[in-house]
């Protein structure tokens, strides 16, 4: 299966368990891996046979900058299920959401949650 990767999207959202996170907000980084058949797009040079990455960016932005979730696991899951629902040509999606500056007195590059979802829920998904 072919893959389109949209990497390093940055959005400002209000997700978190703590009230100050919901009030002040912070940056979130999102990567998407979309698995789909891109043979027609490669052969025809026609946008209608692929996913418009400007559109998927705007779609993801509307979710991350929309109503807040307490957990980035929930945010990540919502992005994954919404992508599969909205883009029927996508057979599988891997979503990575990074919260680079959690509100703790520790120093690290943030926390990332990665979820992989397929259209056929009966099959086991193995991350690439």
MOVEN-V797835 format. One record per backbone hydrogen bond with DSSP energy under -0.5 kcal/mol. NH is the residue of the N-H (numbers start at 1). CO is the residue of the C=O. If there is no record, write none. Layout:
nh;co
NH;CO
NH;CO
//
This chain:
nh;co
2;36
4;34
6;4
6;32
7;5
9;30
11;28
13;11
13;26
16;69
21;18
22;18
23;19
24;20
25;20
25;21
26;13
28;11
29;98
30;9
31;96
32;6
33;94
34;4
34;32
35;33
35;92
36;2
36;34
38;36
41;49
42;38
43;39
44;40
45;41
47;45
49;46
50;47
53;51
56;52
57;53
58;54
59;55
60;56
61;57
62;58
63;59
64;60
65;61
66;63
75;71
76;72
77;73
78;74
79;75
80;76
81;77
82;78
83;79
84;80
85;81
86;82
87;83
88;86
90;87
91;35
91;89
92;35
93;117
94;33
95;115
96;31
97;113
98;29
99;111
100;98
102;99
104;102
106;104
108;106
111;99
113;97
115;95
117;93
119;91
121;119
123;120
127;125
//
